[in-house]
Amino acid sequence: MRNLDCKIVLVSLCVLHLFSASEGRPPRSRTVSEVQLMHNLGEHRQVQERRQWLQMKLRGIHTAAARAASGEPGRAKRRLSPEELPDLSDLTPEEIQYALSFLEKLLKSKRP
């Protein structure tokens, strides 16, 4: 036999011996850390799939416009433009002074 044929026969016999010795079992069992890693990977994939599903479902929902249109109590209202503010020329000096002192009290109460 030629040298190459001997090598092929030897390698074939080694591979055949390894397959027969393993009896269909995996080459080695997994360690506890490998099992935990695979478990964590599976959970991570499930969480990612749930998150993607939820984002896809919520993509078309816009509740801010619906709340503003319904006028739910307790929600912040929009700011008035300067044109929409009431006319202040009808106020008396006492009313103006009262409003200024009230605003000063509010500003002082918000300071820490």
Secondary structure, DSSP 8 states (H G I E B T S, - for coil): --HHHHHHHHHHHHHHHHHHHHTT--SS---HHHHHHHHHHHHHHHHHHHHHHHHHHHTT--HHHHHHHHT-TTS------GGGS--GGG--HHHHHHHHHHHHHHHHHH--
